[in-house]
């Protein structure tokens, strides 16, 4: 665990345990930690079975079930970690009403993140896309054509050029022109 997360976690949990032990006594504080641990894990297992039963009956969506199971797994890990704060947060993720609130909030954030990621990916890949220029039908650098007047090729000029075309004008396949 990185120190930036581990040190505050240990400090907060130690202070919380000290406060609870001062209030209830050390034995009672340890008993409540065990109750949170085993009660939370039993509750998480019950909730997982309830989700499976709901899906079996055709109630709920697969996305909702996946979100619930993910939050239940996170809650179970938090309940299993030693400490009152993580156990309480874990229990909040295991209980259905608070889990639904967390799922909705996280779904909004995830949707916004995915949309932002898509936009950033498109912009990044589009930046490296090669630009293709197919040129023009005339020589824009010719000195007789003023820059303010674009070169315009009308239909009669194209018909004249195409009347005099021969296959030899295009060269041999795989080779250059004659």
N, C-alpha and C positions, 0 to 999 in steps of 0.2 A: 504494500500500500504506500503510495507516495506520502512523503512527510507533510505536504501541504494539506492533505486530507486526514492522515493518521493522527497527527498531533492534536488538532482541534477535536476530532472524534473522541480520542482517549480523555482529553481534558474535560469536555462537556459531559461525557458519560460518568467520569469519576466524580465530578461536582454534583451531578444528579443523584448518583448513588449515595454520596455523602449526605445530601439534603434529605433523601428518603430514609436513610438509616438513622439520621438524627431525629426525624419525625416519628418513625415507627419502631426503630430498633434494628440492629444489624441482622438478627435472625429473621425478622419479618420481611426485611428488604430482600434478603436472599430467597425466602420462600416466594415472594411476589415475582422475582425474576424467573424462578422455575415455573410458576403458574403461567406467566406470560409466554415462556418458551413452549411448554407442552400444550397449553390451551390454544395458542396461536397456530401451532402446527396441526392440531386436531381440527380446528376451525377451517384452516386452509384445505385440508383433505376433504372435509364435508362440502365446502364450496366448490371444489373441483368436481366432485360427484354431482352436485346440483347443476353445474354448467353442462356436464355430459348428459344428464337426464333432460335438460331443456332442449339441447340440440337433437336428442333422439326423438323428442316429441315434435320437432320441427319449429320450435319457438326460438326466436333470436336469429342473428345472422352469423356466418362464419367469422367475419371481421370483428364483430362484437365479442364473440367467444375467444378469438385469438387475443384480443386486447385484455379481456378478463383473465385469461390464463397467464398472460405475461405479467400482469399486475399482481396476481396471486403468487406467482413465483418470486417476484421481487419482494412482496410482503413476507413471504416465508423466509427468505434469506435475511431480511431485516429483523424478523422475530427471533431467528436463530442466533443472531449476533448478540453478544453480551451487552446489556445496558437497557436502561429504561426508555431513553429517547428513541433508540432504533426499534425497540419493541412496540412502542406506541405508534410510531409511523408505520411499522409493518402491519399492525392490527388495523389501522385506518385503510391500508391498501387491501386487506383481506375482507373487511366488512362490505357487503353489497352496496349500500347507499353512497359511502365515501369512495368506493372503487369506481362507481359509475361517474361521479364527479371528476375523478382523476382521469378516467378514460376519455371523457369528453374534452377536457382541457388539453390532454396530451395529443388527442387526435387533431385538434385545431393547430397546435404547434407543429405536428408532424406534416400536416397538409401544407402549411405555409413553408416549411423547410424544403419539402419536395418540390414545390412550385419554384421557389427561389433557386434551388439546385438546378432545375431544368433550364431556367433562364440563364444562369451563370454558365452552364455547360454549353448551351447554344452559342452564347456570346464568345466563349473561349474557343470553340471549334470553328466558328465562322471567321474568327480573326485570322486563322491560319489557312483558310481555304484559298486556293490559288485563283487568281483573277484571270479570266480569259477575255481576250479582245479579238474579235473577228475581223478587225480592220475596217476599211472603207472601200467604196467603189472608185475612189479617185485619189489622186495624190494631193493631200491637204497641204503639203509643203511646197507645192508649185508656186513660183513667183508671180504667175499671171493671175492667180486667184486671190483676191483680197480676203483678209481674215474676216471681214464683216459679212461677206457673201459666201454662204456655204456652196459646195459643189453639188449640183443636182443632176442626176442621170434620169432622163425620161425614157419612156417605153420604146420610142423609135431607135434610140441608141442601142438598147439591149437587143432588139430584133435584128439590127444590123450585125452586131457582134455574133449572135447565135446563127445567122445564115451562113457565115463563112467558117464555122467550126468543123474540124475533121477529127477523127479519133486519134490521129497521130499528134495532135496538139497537146494531148494529155500525157504522152509518154508511155513507156512500157510498164507493166506491173512489176514492182520491185526495183525498177530502175528510174533514171531521170529522163527528162525530155530529150528528144533527138537533137 
